[in-house]
Amino acid sequence: MATDTTWLCWQLADSGFPSGGFAHSLGIEAAWSAGLLPSAPDLLAAARTLLHQQAFAALPLVHLTHRQP
């Protein structure tokens, strides 16, 4: 029978388990690994686009929180 520690080790060793920075890369790491971002400029453009989108996604929440904390 596997122990809790054994299961934890298997989860962390699994490349499909979303943990750490990979869970928060929002697909950029997966796109890089899949070859969808073949060069450093493509990676930089994707990262900039992602950060821009995240900023605008959070902006309404920040605005409302500022207006009514």
PDB file of N, CA, C, O and CB in Angstrom:
ATOM      1  N   MET A   1       0.844  -1.173   0.000  1.00  0.00           N
ATOM      2  CA  MET A   1       0.000   0.000   0.000  1.00  0.00           C
ATOM      3  C   MET A   1       0.896   1.246   0.000  1.00  0.00           C
ATOM      4  O   MET A   1       1.884   1.317   0.731  1.00  0.00           O
ATOM      5  CB  MET A   1      -0.963  -0.007   1.225  1.00  0.00           C
ATOM      6  N   ALA A   2       0.528   2.223  -0.834  1.00  0.00           N
ATOM      7  CA  ALA A   2       1.320   3.441  -0.949  1.00  0.00           C
ATOM      8  C   ALA A   2       1.019   4.378   0.220  1.00  0.00           C
ATOM      9  O   ALA A   2      -0.118   4.476   0.680  1.00  0.00           O
ATOM     10  CB  ALA A   2       1.039   4.146  -2.292  1.00  0.00           C
ATOM     11  N   THR A   3       2.030   5.040   0.676  1.00  0.00           N
ATOM     12  CA  THR A   3       1.861   6.007   1.760  1.00  0.00           C
ATOM     13  C   THR A   3       1.532   7.378   1.168  1.00  0.00           C
ATOM     14  O   THR A   3       1.638   7.590  -0.040  1.00  0.00           O
ATOM     15  CB  THR A   3       3.144   6.081   2.647  1.00  0.00           C
ATOM     16  N   ASP A   4       1.135   8.297   2.036  1.00  0.00           N
ATOM     17  CA  ASP A   4       0.854   9.663   1.577  1.00  0.00           C
ATOM     18  C   ASP A   4       2.090  10.292   0.944  1.00  0.00           C
ATOM     19  O   ASP A   4       1.984  11.028  -0.037  1.00  0.00           O
ATOM     20  CB  ASP A   4       0.362  10.534   2.745  1.00  0.00           C
ATOM     21  N   THR A   5       3.244  10.005   1.498  1.00  0.00           N
ATOM     22  CA  THR A   5       4.491  10.549   0.966  1.00  0.00           C
ATOM     23  C   THR A   5       4.764  10.002  -0.428  1.00  0.00           C
ATOM     24  O   THR A   5       5.230  10.730  -1.305  1.00  0.00           O
ATOM     25  CB  THR A   5       5.663  10.225   1.902  1.00  0.00           C
ATOM     26  N   THR A   6       4.477   8.729  -0.631  1.00  0.00           N
ATOM     27  CA  THR A   6       4.675   8.127  -1.952  1.00  0.00           C
ATOM     28  C   THR A   6       3.791   8.811  -2.986  1.00  0.00           C
ATOM     29  O   THR A   6       4.250   9.132  -4.082  1.00  0.00           O
ATOM     30  CB  THR A   6       4.377   6.616  -1.912  1.00  0.00           C
ATOM     31  N   TRP A   7       2.518   9.036  -2.643  1.00  0.00           N
ATOM     32  CA  TRP A   7       1.608   9.696  -3.578  1.00  0.00           C
ATOM     33  C   TRP A   7       2.066  11.123  -3.868  1.00  0.00           C
ATOM     34  O   TRP A   7       1.987  11.583  -5.007  1.00  0.00           O
ATOM     35  CB  TRP A   7       0.178   9.701  -3.020  1.00  0.00           C
ATOM     36  N   LEU A   8       2.532  11.810  -2.861  1.00  0.00           N
ATOM     37  CA  LEU A   8       3.038  13.168  -3.060  1.00  0.00           C
ATOM     38  C   LEU A   8       4.214  13.163  -4.035  1.00  0.00           C
ATOM     39  O   LEU A   8       4.289  14.010  -4.926  1.00  0.00           O
ATOM     40  CB  LEU A   8       3.462  13.792  -1.712  1.00  0.00           C
ATOM     41  N   CYS A   9       5.116  12.228  -3.869  1.00  0.00           N
ATOM     42  CA  CYS A   9       6.276  12.124  -4.775  1.00  0.00           C
ATOM     43  C   CYS A   9       5.831  11.847  -6.198  1.00  0.00           C
ATOM     44  O   CYS A   9       6.365  12.435  -7.138  1.00  0.00           O
ATOM     45  CB  CYS A   9       7.237  11.017  -4.307  1.00  0.00           C
ATOM     46  N   TRP A  10       4.853  10.955  -6.372  1.00  0.00           N
ATOM     47  CA  TRP A  10       4.364  10.656  -7.718  1.00  0.00           C
ATOM     48  C   TRP A  10       3.683  11.865  -8.343  1.00  0.00           C
ATOM     49  O   TRP A  10       3.856  12.121  -9.534  1.00  0.00           O
ATOM     50  CB  TRP A  10       3.397   9.478  -7.680  1.00  0.00           C
ATOM     51  N   GLN A  11       2.921  12.604  -7.564  1.00  0.00           N
ATOM     52  CA  GLN A  11       2.269  13.798  -8.098  1.00  0.00           C
ATOM     53  C   GLN A  11       3.289  14.837  -8.540  1.00  0.00           C
ATOM     54  O   GLN A  11       3.160  15.416  -9.618  1.00  0.00           O
ATOM     55  CB  GLN A  11       1.332  14.399  -7.057  1.00  0.00           C
ATOM     56  N   LEU A  12       4.291  15.074  -7.719  1.00  0.00           N
ATOM     57  CA  LEU A  12       5.296  16.081  -8.055  1.00  0.00           C
ATOM     58  C   LEU A  12       6.180  15.655  -9.221  1.00  0.00           C
ATOM     59  O   LEU A  12       6.715  16.506  -9.931  1.00  0.00           O
ATOM     60  CB  LEU A  12       6.155  16.374  -6.847  1.00  0.00           C
ATOM     61  N   ALA A  13       6.341  14.349  -9.426  1.00  0.00           N
ATOM     62  CA  ALA A  13       7.151  13.853 -10.535  1.00  0.00           C
ATOM     63  C   ALA A  13       6.370  13.828 -11.850  1.00  0.00           C
ATOM     64  O   ALA A  13       6.963  13.730 -12.924  1.00  0.00           O
ATOM     65  CB  ALA A  13       7.670  12.460 -10.217  1.00  0.00           C
ATOM     66  N   ASP A  14       5.048  13.917 -11.765  1.00  0.00           N
ATOM     67  CA  ASP A  14       4.200  13.862 -12.953  1.00  0.00           C
ATOM     68  C   ASP A  14       4.254  15.188 -13.701  1.00  0.00           C
ATOM     69  O   ASP A  14       3.940  16.232 -13.129  1.00  0.00           O
ATOM     70  CB  ASP A  14       2.747  13.521 -12.572  1.00  0.00           C
ATOM     71  N   SER A  15       4.647  15.161 -14.964  1.00  0.00           N
ATOM     72  CA  SER A  15       4.761  16.406 -15.738  1.00  0.00           C
ATOM     73  C   SER A  15       3.399  17.034 -16.016  1.00  0.00           C
ATOM     74  O   SER A  15       3.323  18.224 -16.325  1.00  0.00           O
ATOM     75  CB  SER A  15       5.481  16.140 -17.057  1.00  0.00           C
ATOM     76  N   GLY A  16       2.332  16.260 -15.912  1.00  0.00           N
ATOM     77  CA  GLY A  16       0.999  16.804 -16.147  1.00  0.00           C
ATOM     78  C   GLY A  16       0.345  17.375 -14.911  1.00  0.00           C
ATOM     79  O   GLY A  16      -0.758  17.916 -14.994  1.00  0.00           O
ATOM     80  N   PHE A  17       1.003  17.267 -13.754  1.00  0.00           N
ATOM     81  CA  PHE A  17       0.439  17.774 -12.503  1.00  0.00           C
ATOM     82  C   PHE A  17       0.756  19.256 -12.372  1.00  0.00           C
ATOM     83  O   PHE A  17       1.927  19.630 -12.314  1.00  0.00           O
ATOM     84  CB  PHE A  17       0.989  16.986 -11.282  1.00  0.00           C
ATOM     85  N   PRO A  18      -0.273  20.114 -12.324  1.00  0.00           N
ATOM     86  CA  PRO A  18      -0.012  21.557 -12.270  1.00  0.00           C
ATOM     87  C   PRO A  18       0.454  22.003 -10.890  1.00  0.00           C
ATOM     88  O   PRO A  18      -0.360  22.228  -9.994  1.00  0.00           O
ATOM     89  CB  PRO A  18      -1.261  22.330 -12.662  1.00  0.00           C
ATOM     90  N   SER A  19       1.754  22.129 -10.727  1.00  0.00           N
ATOM     91  CA  SER A  19       2.296  22.557  -9.440  1.00  0.00           C
ATOM     92  C   SER A  19       3.361  23.624  -9.672  1.00  0.00           C
ATOM     93  O   SER A  19       3.934  23.717 -10.757  1.00  0.00           O
ATOM     94  CB  SER A  19       2.887  21.351  -8.656  1.00  0.00           C
ATOM     95  N   GLY A  20       3.612  24.407  -8.668  1.00  0.00           N
ATOM     96  CA  GLY A  20       4.671  25.411  -8.748  1.00  0.00           C
ATOM     97  C   GLY A  20       4.420  26.454  -9.821  1.00  0.00           C
ATOM     98  O   GLY A  20       3.278  26.823 -10.095  1.00  0.00           O
ATOM     99  N   GLY A  21       5.494  26.920 -10.419  1.00  0.00           N
ATOM    100  CA  GLY A  21       5.407  27.959 -11.433  1.00  0.00           C
ATOM    101  C   GLY A  21       4.643  27.529 -12.665  1.00  0.00           C
ATOM    102  O   GLY A  21       4.032  28.362 -13.335  1.00  0.00           O
ATOM    103  N   PHE A  22       4.666  26.231 -12.980  1.00  0.00           N
ATOM    104  CA  PHE A  22       3.964  25.756 -14.165  1.00  0.00           C
ATOM    105  C   PHE A  22       2.470  25.994 -14.036  1.00  0.00           C
ATOM    106  O   PHE A  22       1.799  26.284 -15.027  1.00  0.00           O
ATOM    107  CB  PHE A  22       4.245  24.274 -14.397  1.00  0.00           C
ATOM    108  N   ALA A  23       1.942  25.874 -12.822  1.00  0.00           N
ATOM    109  CA  ALA A  23       0.513  26.075 -12.615  1.00  0.00           C
ATOM    110  C   ALA A  23       0.118  27.522 -12.874  1.00  0.00           C
ATOM    111  O   ALA A  23      -1.053  27.801 -13.133  1.00  0.00           O
ATOM    112  CB  ALA A  23       0.119  25.670 -11.199  1.00  0.00           C
ATOM    113  N   HIS A  24       1.058  28.434 -12.810  1.00  0.00           N
ATOM    114  CA  HIS A  24       0.757  29.848 -12.952  1.00  0.00           C
ATOM    115  C   HIS A  24       1.381  30.472 -14.203  1.00  0.00           C
ATOM    116  O   HIS A  24       1.426  31.696 -14.326  1.00  0.00           O
ATOM    117  CB  HIS A  24       1.228  30.586 -11.733  1.00  0.00           C
ATOM    118  N   SER A  25       1.857  29.649 -15.121  1.00  0.00           N
ATOM    119  CA  SER A  25       2.438  30.201 -16.343  1.00  0.00           C
ATOM    120  C   SER A  25       1.366  30.505 -17.376  1.00  0.00           C
ATOM    121  O   SER A  25       1.654  31.090 -18.420  1.00  0.00           O
ATOM    122  CB  SER A  25       3.464  29.237 -16.927  1.00  0.00           C
ATOM    123  N   LEU A  26       0.128  30.110 -17.088  1.00  0.00           N
ATOM    124  CA  LEU A  26      -1.036  30.392 -17.926  1.00  0.00           C
ATOM    125  C   LEU A  26      -0.843  29.956 -19.373  1.00  0.00           C
ATOM    126  O   LEU A  26      -1.310  30.621 -20.297  1.00  0.00           O
ATOM    127  CB  LEU A  26      -1.352  31.864 -17.883  1.00  0.00           C
ATOM    128  N   GLY A  27      -0.162  28.850 -19.560  1.00  0.00           N
ATOM    129  CA  GLY A  27      -0.033  28.245 -20.875  1.00  0.00           C
ATOM    130  C   GLY A  27       1.237  28.575 -21.629  1.00  0.00           C
ATOM    131  O   GLY A  27       1.525  27.937 -22.642  1.00  0.00           O
ATOM    132  N   ILE A  28       2.003  29.545 -21.173  1.00  0.00           N
ATOM    133  CA  ILE A  28       3.216  29.916 -21.911  1.00  0.00           C
ATOM    134  C   ILE A  28       4.234  28.779 -21.881  1.00  0.00           C
ATOM    135  O   ILE A  28       4.854  28.471 -22.899  1.00  0.00           O
ATOM    136  CB  ILE A  28       3.837  31.200 -21.322  1.00  0.00           C
ATOM    137  N   GLU A  29       4.403  28.159 -20.722  1.00  0.00           N
ATOM    138  CA  GLU A  29       5.363  27.054 -20.632  1.00  0.00           C
ATOM    139  C   GLU A  29       4.942  25.893 -21.527  1.00  0.00           C
ATOM    140  O   GLU A  29       5.783  25.272 -22.178  1.00  0.00           O
ATOM    141  CB  GLU A  29       5.497  26.575 -19.177  1.00  0.00           C
ATOM    142  N   ALA A  30       3.649  25.600 -21.561  1.00  0.00           N
ATOM    143  CA  ALA A  30       3.150  24.522 -22.410  1.00  0.00           C
ATOM    144  C   ALA A  30       3.312  24.869 -23.885  1.00  0.00           C
ATOM    145  O   ALA A  30       3.675  24.011 -24.690  1.00  0.00           O
ATOM    146  CB  ALA A  30       1.681  24.231 -22.095  1.00  0.00           C
ATOM    147  N   ALA A  31       3.042  26.132 -24.247  1.00  0.00           N
ATOM    148  CA  ALA A  31       3.213  26.556 -25.641  1.00  0.00           C
ATOM    149  C   ALA A  31       4.669  26.480 -26.066  1.00  0.00           C
ATOM    150  O   ALA A  31       4.968  26.075 -27.189  1.00  0.00           O
ATOM    151  CB  ALA A  31       2.690  27.979 -25.838  1.00  0.00           C
ATOM    152  N   TRP A  32       5.581  26.866 -25.175  1.00  0.00           N
ATOM    153  CA  TRP A  32       7.012  26.780 -25.462  1.00  0.00           C
ATOM    154  C   TRP A  32       7.419  25.315 -25.666  1.00  0.00           C
ATOM    155  O   TRP A  32       8.131  24.985 -26.614  1.00  0.00           O
ATOM    156  CB  TRP A  32       7.839  27.421 -24.315  1.00  0.00           C
ATOM    157  N   SER A  33       6.959  24.448 -24.767  1.00  0.00           N
ATOM    158  CA  SER A  33       7.302  23.026 -24.854  1.00  0.00           C
ATOM    159  C   SER A  33       6.733  22.378 -26.107  1.00  0.00           C
ATOM    160  O   SER A  33       7.339  21.464 -26.667  1.00  0.00           O
ATOM    161  CB  SER A  33       6.800  22.289 -23.625  1.00  0.00           C
ATOM    162  N   ALA A  34       5.569  22.849 -26.549  1.00  0.00           N
ATOM    163  CA  ALA A  34       4.926  22.282 -27.737  1.00  0.00           C
ATOM    164  C   ALA A  34       5.491  22.854 -29.035  1.00  0.00           C
ATOM    165  O   ALA A  34       5.102  22.428 -30.122  1.00  0.00           O
ATOM    166  CB  ALA A  34       3.431  22.529 -27.682  1.00  0.00           C
ATOM    167  N   GLY A  35       6.403  23.815 -28.926  1.00  0.00           N
ATOM    168  CA  GLY A  35       7.010  24.400 -30.116  1.00  0.00           C
ATOM    169  C   GLY A  35       6.160  25.484 -30.765  1.00  0.00           C
ATOM    170  O   GLY A  35       6.421  25.877 -31.902  1.00  0.00           O
ATOM    171  N   LEU A  36       5.147  25.972 -30.054  1.00  0.00           N
ATOM    172  CA  LEU A  36       4.293  27.018 -30.610  1.00  0.00           C
ATOM    173  C   LEU A  36       4.924  28.398 -30.512  1.00  0.00           C
ATOM    174  O   LEU A  36       4.465  29.347 -31.147  1.00  0.00           O
ATOM    175  CB  LEU A  36       2.960  27.022 -29.907  1.00  0.00           C
ATOM    176  N   LEU A  37       5.976  28.502 -29.714  1.00  0.00           N
ATOM    177  CA  LEU A  37       6.740  29.743 -29.585  1.00  0.00           C
ATOM    178  C   LEU A  37       8.188  29.411 -29.950  1.00  0.00           C
ATOM    179  O   LEU A  37       9.011  29.180 -29.064  1.00  0.00           O
ATOM    180  CB  LEU A  37       6.630  30.356 -28.119  1.00  0.00           C
ATOM    181  N   PRO A  38       8.500  29.386 -31.237  1.00  0.00           N
ATOM    182  CA  PRO A  38       9.785  28.849 -31.683  1.00  0.00           C
ATOM    183  C   PRO A  38      11.012  29.708 -31.383  1.00  0.00           C
ATOM    184  O   PRO A  38      12.138  29.217 -31.469  1.00  0.00           O
ATOM    185  CB  PRO A  38       9.721  28.622 -33.125  1.00  0.00           C
ATOM    186  N   SER A  39      10.820  30.966 -31.037  1.00  0.00           N
ATOM    187  CA  SER A  39      11.997  31.814 -30.812  1.00  0.00           C
ATOM    188  C   SER A  39      11.804  32.669 -29.566  1.00  0.00           C
ATOM    189  O   SER A  39      10.695  32.796 -29.046  1.00  0.00           O
ATOM    190  CB  SER A  39      12.266  32.712 -32.041  1.00  0.00           C
ATOM    191  N   ALA A  40      12.884  33.243 -29.107  1.00  0.00           N
ATOM    192  CA  ALA A  40      12.834  34.114 -27.933  1.00  0.00           C
ATOM    193  C   ALA A  40      11.927  35.329 -28.166  1.00  0.00           C
ATOM    194  O   ALA A  40      11.176  35.690 -27.260  1.00  0.00           O
ATOM    195  CB  ALA A  40      14.245  34.579 -27.564  1.00  0.00           C
ATOM    196  N   PRO A  41      11.964  35.983 -29.350  1.00  0.00           N
ATOM    197  CA  PRO A  41      11.031  37.100 -29.580  1.00  0.00           C
ATOM    198  C   PRO A  41       9.559  36.664 -29.516  1.00  0.00           C
ATOM    199  O   PRO A  41       8.710  37.416 -29.038  1.00  0.00           O
ATOM    200  CB  PRO A  41      11.314  37.737 -30.940  1.00  0.00           C
ATOM    201  N   ASP A  42       9.259  35.444 -30.000  1.00  0.00           N
ATOM    202  CA  ASP A  42       7.888  34.937 -29.917  1.00  0.00           C
ATOM    203  C   ASP A  42       7.489  34.726 -28.460  1.00  0.00           C
ATOM    204  O   ASP A  42       6.366  35.041 -28.066  1.00  0.00           O
ATOM    205  CB  ASP A  42       7.745  33.617 -30.708  1.00  0.00           C
ATOM    206  N   LEU A  43       8.403  34.198 -27.670  1.00  0.00           N
ATOM    207  CA  LEU A  43       8.148  33.987 -26.249  1.00  0.00           C
ATOM    208  C   LEU A  43       7.918  35.330 -25.547  1.00  0.00           C
ATOM    209  O   LEU A  43       6.998  35.462 -24.741  1.00  0.00           O
ATOM    210  CB  LEU A  43       9.327  33.226 -25.594  1.00  0.00           C
ATOM    211  N   LEU A  44       8.742  36.305 -25.851  1.00  0.00           N
ATOM    212  CA  LEU A  44       8.597  37.630 -25.256  1.00  0.00           C
ATOM    213  C   LEU A  44       7.265  38.266 -25.643  1.00  0.00           C
ATOM    214  O   LEU A  44       6.599  38.864 -24.797  1.00  0.00           O
ATOM    215  CB  LEU A  44       9.755  38.533 -25.683  1.00  0.00           C
ATOM    216  N   ALA A  45       6.873  38.148 -26.893  1.00  0.00           N
ATOM    217  CA  ALA A  45       5.592  38.710 -27.345  1.00  0.00           C
ATOM    218  C   ALA A  45       4.425  38.019 -26.637  1.00  0.00           C
ATOM    219  O   ALA A  45       3.471  38.684 -26.233  1.00  0.00           O
ATOM    220  CB  ALA A  45       5.446  38.565 -28.882  1.00  0.00           C
ATOM    221  N   ALA A  46       4.490  36.709 -26.484  1.00  0.00           N
ATOM    222  CA  ALA A  46       3.430  35.981 -25.788  1.00  0.00           C
ATOM    223  C   ALA A  46       3.355  36.396 -24.322  1.00  0.00           C
ATOM    224  O   ALA A  46       2.264  36.563 -23.778  1.00  0.00           O
ATOM    225  CB  ALA A  46       3.658  34.467 -25.897  1.00  0.00           C
ATOM    226  N   ALA A  47       4.504  36.561 -23.687  1.00  0.00           N
ATOM    227  CA  ALA A  47       4.530  36.973 -22.282  1.00  0.00           C
ATOM    228  C   ALA A  47       3.959  38.382 -22.121  1.00  0.00           C
ATOM    229  O   ALA A  47       3.208  38.643 -21.181  1.00  0.00           O
ATOM    230  CB  ALA A  47       5.969  36.915 -21.731  1.00  0.00           C
ATOM    231  N   ARG A  48       4.306  39.280 -23.024  1.00  0.00           N
ATOM    232  CA  ARG A  48       3.771  40.644 -22.956  1.00  0.00           C
ATOM    233  C   ARG A  48       2.258  40.648 -23.152  1.00  0.00           C
ATOM    234  O   ARG A  48       1.532  41.339 -22.437  1.00  0.00           O
ATOM    235  CB  ARG A  48       4.441  41.537 -24.014  1.00  0.00           C
ATOM    236  N   THR A  49       1.792  39.873 -24.123  1.00  0.00           N
ATOM    237  CA  THR A  49       0.350  39.777 -24.372  1.00  0.00           C
ATOM    238  C   THR A  49      -0.368  39.217 -23.157  1.00  0.00           C
ATOM    239  O   THR A  49      -1.429  39.713 -22.777  1.00  0.00           O
ATOM    240  CB  THR A  49       0.068  38.899 -25.601  1.00  0.00           C
ATOM    241  N   LEU A  50       0.199  38.194 -22.548  1.00  0.00           N
ATOM    242  CA  LEU A  50      -0.403  37.580 -21.372  1.00  0.00           C
ATOM    243  C   LEU A  50      -0.456  38.565 -20.202  1.00  0.00           C
ATOM    244  O   LEU A  50      -1.478  38.659 -19.522  1.00  0.00           O
ATOM    245  CB  LEU A  50       0.379  36.326 -20.972  1.00  0.00           C
ATOM    246  N   LEU A  51       0.619  39.289 -19.966  1.00  0.00           N
ATOM    247  CA  LEU A  51       0.637  40.272 -18.884  1.00  0.00           C
ATOM    248  C   LEU A  51      -0.364  41.401 -19.140  1.00  0.00           C
ATOM    249  O   LEU A  51      -1.024  41.876 -18.215  1.00  0.00           O
ATOM    250  CB  LEU A  51       2.047  40.849 -18.716  1.00  0.00           C
ATOM    251  N   HIS A  52      -0.470  41.821 -20.389  1.00  0.00           N
ATOM    252  CA  HIS A  52      -1.433  42.860 -20.752  1.00  0.00           C
ATOM    253  C   HIS A  52      -2.854  42.372 -20.486  1.00  0.00           C
ATOM    254  O   HIS A  52      -3.668  43.105 -19.924  1.00  0.00           O
ATOM    255  CB  HIS A  52      -1.269  43.263 -22.235  1.00  0.00           C
ATOM    256  N   GLN A  53      -3.150  41.151 -20.884  1.00  0.00           N
ATOM    257  CA  GLN A  53      -4.481  40.592 -20.672  1.00  0.00           C
ATOM    258  C   GLN A  53      -4.778  40.444 -19.183  1.00  0.00           C
ATOM    259  O   GLN A  53      -5.888  40.745 -18.742  1.00  0.00           O
ATOM    260  CB  GLN A  53      -4.609  39.237 -21.375  1.00  0.00           C
ATOM    261  N   GLN A  54      -3.804  39.986 -18.407  1.00  0.00           N
ATOM    262  CA  GLN A  54      -3.999  39.811 -16.968  1.00  0.00           C
ATOM    263  C   GLN A  54      -4.239  41.156 -16.281  1.00  0.00           C
ATOM    264  O   GLN A  54      -5.052  41.251 -15.362  1.00  0.00           O
ATOM    265  CB  GLN A  54      -2.782  39.108 -16.345  1.00  0.00           C
ATOM    266  N   ALA A  55      -3.542  42.178 -16.723  1.00  0.00           N
ATOM    267  CA  ALA A  55      -3.729  43.504 -16.134  1.00  0.00           C
ATOM    268  C   ALA A  55      -5.155  43.999 -16.367  1.00  0.00           C
ATOM    269  O   ALA A  55      -5.793  44.517 -15.451  1.00  0.00           O
ATOM    270  CB  ALA A  55      -2.714  44.504 -16.721  1.00  0.00           C
ATOM    271  N   PHE A  56      -5.646  43.841 -17.582  1.00  0.00           N
ATOM    272  CA  PHE A  56      -6.997  44.302 -17.883  1.00  0.00           C
ATOM    273  C   PHE A  56      -8.060  43.413 -17.255  1.00  0.00           C
ATOM    274  O   PHE A  56      -9.167  43.879 -16.984  1.00  0.00           O
ATOM    275  CB  PHE A  56      -7.202  44.365 -19.378  1.00  0.00           C
ATOM    276  N   ALA A  57      -7.752  42.154 -17.022  1.00  0.00           N
ATOM    277  CA  ALA A  57      -8.703  41.269 -16.350  1.00  0.00           C
ATOM    278  C   ALA A  57      -8.837  41.652 -14.881  1.00  0.00           C
ATOM    279  O   ALA A  57      -9.925  41.542 -14.314  1.00  0.00           O
ATOM    280  CB  ALA A  57      -8.262  39.798 -16.480  1.00  0.00           C
ATOM    281  N   ALA A  58      -7.762  42.096 -14.262  1.00  0.00           N
ATOM    282  CA  ALA A  58      -7.769  42.449 -12.842  1.00  0.00           C
ATOM    283  C   ALA A  58      -8.193  43.893 -12.599  1.00  0.00           C
ATOM    284  O   ALA A  58      -8.611  44.230 -11.492  1.00  0.00           O
ATOM    285  CB  ALA A  58      -6.400  42.219 -12.249  1.00  0.00           C
ATOM    286  N   LEU A  59      -8.094  44.740 -13.600  1.00  0.00           N
ATOM    287  CA  LEU A  59      -8.365  46.163 -13.426  1.00  0.00           C
ATOM    288  C   LEU A  59      -9.750  46.460 -12.855  1.00  0.00           C
ATOM    289  O   LEU A  59      -9.841  47.284 -11.946  1.00  0.00           O
ATOM    290  CB  LEU A  59      -8.213  46.861 -14.736  1.00  0.00           C
ATOM    291  N   PRO A  60     -10.825  45.847 -13.326  1.00  0.00           N
ATOM    292  CA  PRO A  60     -12.137  46.132 -12.724  1.00  0.00           C
ATOM    293  C   PRO A  60     -12.190  45.786 -11.236  1.00  0.00           C
ATOM    294  O   PRO A  60     -12.813  46.513 -10.462  1.00  0.00           O
ATOM    295  CB  PRO A  60     -13.222  45.362 -13.461  1.00  0.00           C
ATOM    296  N   LEU A  61     -11.556  44.704 -10.824  1.00  0.00           N
ATOM    297  CA  LEU A  61     -11.543  44.323  -9.417  1.00  0.00           C
ATOM    298  C   LEU A  61     -10.754  45.329  -8.578  1.00  0.00           C
ATOM    299  O   LEU A  61     -11.168  45.692  -7.477  1.00  0.00           O
ATOM    300  CB  LEU A  61     -10.950  42.922  -9.255  1.00  0.00           C
ATOM    301  N   VAL A  62      -9.631  45.768  -9.102  1.00  0.00           N
ATOM    302  CA  VAL A  62      -8.819  46.762  -8.392  1.00  0.00           C
ATOM    303  C   VAL A  62      -9.600  48.080  -8.276  1.00  0.00           C
ATOM    304  O   VAL A  62      -9.602  48.716  -7.222  1.00  0.00           O
ATOM    305  CB  VAL A  62      -7.457  46.991  -9.126  1.00  0.00           C
ATOM    306  N   HIS A  63     -10.247  48.473  -9.347  1.00  0.00           N
ATOM    307  CA  HIS A  63     -11.022  49.723  -9.355  1.00  0.00           C
ATOM    308  C   HIS A  63     -12.146  49.667  -8.320  1.00  0.00           C
ATOM    309  O   HIS A  63     -12.310  50.601  -7.535  1.00  0.00           O
ATOM    310  CB  HIS A  63     -11.608  49.991 -10.761  1.00  0.00           C
ATOM    311  N   LEU A  64     -12.915  48.584  -8.313  1.00  0.00           N
ATOM    312  CA  LEU A  64     -14.013  48.472  -7.362  1.00  0.00           C
ATOM    313  C   LEU A  64     -13.523  48.394  -5.917  1.00  0.00           C
ATOM    314  O   LEU A  64     -14.143  48.959  -5.017  1.00  0.00           O
ATOM    315  CB  LEU A  64     -14.851  47.256  -7.684  1.00  0.00           C
ATOM    316  N   THR A  65     -12.433  47.708  -5.702  1.00  0.00           N
ATOM    317  CA  THR A  65     -11.873  47.621  -4.360  1.00  0.00           C
ATOM    318  C   THR A  65     -11.380  48.981  -3.879  1.00  0.00           C
ATOM    319  O   THR A  65     -11.516  49.324  -2.705  1.00  0.00           O
ATOM    320  CB  THR A  65     -10.733  46.608  -4.327  1.00  0.00           C
ATOM    321  N   HIS A  66     -10.814  49.736  -4.788  1.00  0.00           N
ATOM    322  CA  HIS A  66     -10.343  51.085  -4.426  1.00  0.00           C
ATOM    323  C   HIS A  66     -11.526  51.999  -4.090  1.00  0.00           C
ATOM    324  O   HIS A  66     -11.449  52.790  -3.149  1.00  0.00           O
ATOM    325  CB  HIS A  66      -9.506  51.698  -5.584  1.00  0.00           C
ATOM    326  N   ARG A  67     -12.613  51.894  -4.849  1.00  0.00           N
ATOM    327  CA  ARG A  67     -13.784  52.723  -4.603  1.00  0.00           C
ATOM    328  C   ARG A  67     -14.508  52.363  -3.321  1.00  0.00           C
ATOM    329  O   ARG A  67     -14.991  53.237  -2.602  1.00  0.00           O
ATOM    330  CB  ARG A  67     -14.729  52.617  -5.752  1.00  0.00           C
ATOM    331  N   GLN A  68     -14.579  51.065  -3.038  1.00  0.00           N
ATOM    332  CA  GLN A  68     -15.304  50.612  -1.847  1.00  0.00           C
ATOM    333  C   GLN A  68     -14.518  49.489  -1.176  1.00  0.00           C
ATOM    334  O   GLN A  68     -14.790  48.311  -1.411  1.00  0.00           O
ATOM    335  CB  GLN A  68     -16.744  50.132  -2.216  1.00  0.00           C
ATOM    336  N   PRO A  69     -13.542  49.851  -0.342  1.00  0.00           N
ATOM    337  CA  PRO A  69     -12.701  48.826   0.296  1.00  0.00           C
ATOM    338  C   PRO A  69     -13.482  47.967   1.293  1.00  0.00           C
ATOM    339  O   PRO A  69     -12.914  47.064   1.908  1.00  0.00           O
ATOM    340  CB  PRO A  69     -11.526  49.488   1.007  1.00  0.00           C
TER     341      PRO A  69
END
